Structure formats: structure tokens, C-alpha cells
Amino acid sequence: MSEKVLILGLSKSGIAAAKFLAGKGYSVYLTESKSTGEVREEYRPQIKELEALGIRVECGGHSDEFIDGASFAVTSPGIPPKSEIFRRLGEKNIKIISEIELAYLNTDIPFVAITGTNGKTTTTALVSHILSKKFSAPVCGNIGVPPTSLIEEKHDFLVCEISSYQAQMTEKFKAKYACWTNFTPDHIDWHGGLENYFNAKAKIFLPPQEPEYVILNAKDEKLVEFSKKCKNVIFFDTDETSDSLLTTHYSLIKDNAIYCGSEKIIDLKDCPLVGHHNYQNIMCAIIIAKLVGMNNNDIRERIMSFNAPEHRLEKVRELNGITFYNDSKATNPEASIVAIDSFNNQNVALILGGRDKNTDLTEMCHSINKHITTVLLIGEATERFEKNLKKNGFSNIIKEHSLEDAIDEAISLKPDVVLLSPACASFDMFKSYEHRGEVFKNYVLSK
């Protein structure tokens, strides 16, 4: 009888893991807490496809029949460790791993791991874009492509975005290069505290999982302190005089250009991504490209040909002197701050709001005071956001019932920029941040 494996969650990663393990001869059981009618519509047709491969699938709960006798379980990243299914598996001593861990244990392809509170998706996409000039280096992980769907193909690298959820469920995963873009409060409820959130990400940088090189943000004090625990650290966005320049591959900005060590790579004016946070993403990508041996001209050309991922300070259009930016991926105040701080000396109308994560708003309010002319509030967070803005001295606030109404009102103000950067989750009014961003873009483009 073949070895039994349990897959938790009918998700992209769960489906990919189930197919991979079934192909390796395991007896695969996939269990989903939601009923068939509640699971995402795109996954429902795959149930029959999985069953045709001999995979057992159940929806609407986790039965003892599926759980009992499993050698190990592969979890989807959205299932929190404090969930009932984790407790039940723990009681039965069934080991739980992430799909990323599963992929790593079954391939020799080196991983480039990118994590961080903000910027990891853009950095992952940019690293892949640059490396793809010379190598086969597809994106995978939290960016939406399960690595188990790639490991039986021929690739030089897997450029893997890793969320804190995924990192927490690894034990042996070991990247060749690992980058931590920044650290700010997020997912605190899921992890049960800020330090737990930090420690989840930190796992992939420390023994026994330490990578060949660790790439960290020199402007993030917590990461600079953390660097003392790491081996082979390279900093980006550092100062020329820093004591922490451990190799020639450090990256910094000087004379309105990005350098790697003493070598000029690209002028800021030639970068397709706006804002200092995006310059940090570029610096990180440059370091990785230099580590794999790419030349400066190829790196510069690939940066210039890069298009930003959707919903991340994405320029939508210019209309009657107004430039519209979709930053719907900004689901926390820290992410919105980096977008807000990207605009100087411009008349900016900012659309904020959605489902509140109840994180501190003080720093965001300070940034709004510096850079924003008008704030338009929508969604469940309206009252708390309004209260905090006024408490911090910002009063030019307009409340609207829908995103479309907020866009119309913003246009009537004739600003230089209309920026959607909500600082909130989307689930009060939309299916996802992607859905929110698409509604924004489609409405703006219909004008």
C-alpha cells in the first residue's frame, strides 16, 4: 500500500502539491473546510480532475478517515497555525509542512527567496525579469505559481516570493540567496503577536536554513540588528561609509543613480518604478543579478524594460492633467506610506479605506500631512480613519459610499494625482485587493 499524504486546502498550492505527490505514487487525500459551493469558483472544476488522478477530495470539513494514517500533511498558506485542523494533526503527531518546503525537498534547482512586509512581489518579479536575460528563472511561491508545478522542468533558478505563513511552515528549506525587503507590523492576529510574525520570516535566514547569501535593507533598523545573527550579509540602500559593507556587492544611491559597490548601474531617471521603496526593490534585484554573474549593461537593460506588477503603485492613465495610480495591494498603513511618500510637491487626492486591520495609523497620518491634499474615505474603516486623521491635524476629508463615487469626487477636485492606496483589506466591498484594483482601473479607463 502506498504512503498516505494529507493536503490541507483546495487552493493553488494544495492542488499543485496533490498532483505532484500523486505523480510520485503517494496515496493523496485533499481536505477542505469549505463546502463545495463555498470554495473559489476557479477551483471547483479541478475536483473532478484531481479525482481522475486517484486523489481523494472532501469539502465541508476534515474527517478522521482522511486524517488518520497520514505520514505528513502539506498545508495551504491561508490556514492559521491556531486552527482546529492544526491542533488535531498535532495530537496525532502528523507533521505539517508548506508546499514550498515540499518543492525544496524534491528538487536540486536553487531557490532565490524574497520575503518582506512590503515590496516582495515587485522584487520577485523584477529579479526574475533580470535573471531571465541569461537564465531560466521563473517566479513562484506567494506570487501565485506553486513551486511544485515547476520542479520537474529544467530551470536554473526558482525566484520564490515567500510569505510569513509559508516561511513558518518550513524546517529544511534552504535558499541559495535570500532577501528581506523590510519589516513592519502586519498579520499580527494570524501569528499571535509581532515577534511571532518576525520570527516566522527569520527562520529562512538562520541555521539550519541559512542561505549562501543574506540580502537585507540597511535602512530598516530591526533588520540591521537582525543581521548580526546572519552569515554572509549584503546590504542594499546603505551608505558608502557604512561599517557593514561586507562584500563588493552592496548597493546604494548616490548622484541620482543606483550603484553596486563602486559600479554605476542605472540613473534614477531611467528606472520605470517610482518612489524610494521601488529603488530599494531595484537595489535588491541588482545585488542578486551581480551574485549570479550578470553584467551591468544587461542588468540596466532589463530594469528599463520591466513593467510593475498590477496593483502596486501601477500607473493607470493620464486624463485632463490628472495621473491615476492603482496601489490596491497596499492593504496595511505601512504599504500606503511608501506610496504616499513617493509624491512630493504635487496636489494628490488619496482614496483610503476598506476593512480595517486595526493597526496604528499615526505614521500614515504624518505622511498624509506632508504629501496629500485631500483624503477620500470609503468602507468600514471610515470612522476610525477620520478620527485619526483629525487627531493628527488633517481635516480635508471627504466620505463616499463607493469607490466609483470617490473617483468621481477626486476628479472634480482637479488634482495632479488620484492615488488609490487603501491601507486596508478589501473584503468589505470586494472579493480581493485584485478585484478592488480592477474596479478602480476599469472605472478610470471608462472616463
HELIX and SHEET records of a PDB file:
HELIX    1   1 LYS A   12  GLY A   23  1                                  12    
HELIX    2   2 GLU A   41  TYR A   43  5                                   3    
HELIX    3   3 ARG A   44  ALA A   52  1                                   9    
HELIX    4   4 ASP A   64  ILE A   67  1                                   4    
HELIX    5   5 GLU A   84  GLU A   91  1                                   8    
HELIX    6   6 GLU A   99  LEU A  105  1                                   7    
HELIX    7   7 LYS A  120  LEU A  131  1                                  12    
HELIX    8   8 PRO A  147  SER A  149  5                                   3    
HELIX    9   9 SER A  164  GLN A  168  1                                   5    
HELIX   10  10 ILE A  188  HIS A  191  1                                   4    
HELIX   11  11 LEU A  194  ALA A  202  1                                   9    
HELIX   12  12 LYS A  203  PHE A  205  5                                   3    
HELIX   13  13 GLU A  221  PHE A  226  1                                   6    
HELIX   14  14 SER A  227  LYS A  229  5                                   3    
HELIX   15  15 LEU A  268  ASP A  270  5                                   3    
HELIX   16  16 HIS A  276  LEU A  291  1                                  16    
HELIX   17  17 ASN A  296  MET A  304  1                                   9    
HELIX   18  18 PRO A  333  ILE A  340  1                                   8    
HELIX   19  19 THR A  362  HIS A  371  1                                  10    
HELIX   20  20 THR A  382  LYS A  391  1                                  10    
HELIX   21  21 LEU A  403  SER A  412  1                                  10    
HELIX   22  22 TYR A  433  LEU A  445  1                                  13    
SHEET    1   A 5 ARG A  56  CYS A  59  0                                        
SHEET    2   A 5 SER A  27  GLU A  32  1                                        
SHEET    3   A 5 LYS A   4  LEU A   8  1                                        
SHEET    4   A 5 PHE A  72  THR A  75  1                                        
SHEET    5   A 5 LYS A  95  SER A  98  1                                        
SHEET    1   B 6 VAL A 139  GLY A 141  0                                        
SHEET    2   B 6 LEU A 158  GLU A 161  1                                        
SHEET    3   B 6 PHE A 111  THR A 115  1                                        
SHEET    4   B 6 TYR A 177  TRP A 180  1                                        
SHEET    5   B 6 TYR A 213  ASN A 217  1                                        
SHEET    6   B 6 VAL A 233  PHE A 236  1                                        
SHEET    1   C 3 SER A 251  LYS A 254  0                                        
SHEET    2   C 3 ALA A 257  CYS A 260 -1                                        
SHEET    3   C 3 GLU A 263  ASP A 267 -1                                        
SHEET    1   D 6 GLU A 314  LEU A 319  0                                        
SHEET    2   D 6 ILE A 322  ASN A 326 -1                                        
SHEET    3   D 6 VAL A 417  LEU A 420  1                                        
SHEET    4   D 6 VAL A 348  LEU A 352  1                                        
SHEET    5   D 6 THR A 374  LEU A 377  1                                        
SHEET    6   D 6 ILE A 397  LYS A 399  1                                        
END                                                                             
